[in-house]
Amino acid sequence: MEISVELTVTPLQDDYETPIIAFIKKLRESGLKIKENPLSTQVYGAYNQVMPILQTELKESLELMQRGVILMKIVKTDRYDYEPHF
């Protein structure tokens, strides 16, 4: 099953950039298809490939934060090649 995952990492601390940058760098090294924008990071691929990596990287990200919020949306389809038609 193919999925698209949108993640927003929001550390609630003064040094908020460090955990975000570390998280994105780990995802880049994972071999997954990813897209980044200023508000979120999207990950695309097979559920059985994506979710174990996210489980590991989300835990590491939480450990780097004093306090924080991580929002995750999962769509049951690979939307990597989506282009708006309007």
Residue pairs with C-beta under 8 A, 6 or more apart in sequence:
1 46
1 47
1 48
1 76
2 44
2 45
2 46
2 47
2 76
2 77
2 78
3 44
3 45
3 46
3 47
3 50
3 74
3 75
3 76
3 77
3 78
4 42
4 43
4 44
4 74
4 75
4 77
4 78
4 79
4 80
5 42
5 43
5 44
5 50
5 54
5 72
5 73
5 74
5 75
6 40
6 41
6 42
6 71
6 72
6 73
6 75
7 23
7 40
7 41
7 42
7 43
7 54
7 58
7 70
7 71
7 72
8 39
8 40
8 41
8 69
8 70
8 71
8 72
9 19
9 20
9 23
9 41
9 61
9 68
9 70
10 16
10 68
10 69
10 70
10 71
11 18
11 19
11 20
11 64
11 65
11 66
11 67
11 68
12 65
12 66
12 67
12 68
12 69
13 65
13 66
13 67
13 68
18 64
19 61
19 64
19 65
19 68
22 60
22 61
22 64
23 41
23 57
23 58
23 60
23 61
23 64
24 36
24 41
26 57
26 60
27 34
27 41
27 43
27 53
27 57
28 34
30 53
30 57
32 43
32 44
32 45
32 49
32 50
32 53
33 43
33 44
33 45
33 80
34 41
34 42
34 43
34 44
35 41
35 42
35 44
35 80
36 42
42 79
42 80
43 50
43 54
44 50
44 78
44 79
44 80
45 78
54 72
58 70
58 72
61 68
61 70
62 68
62 70
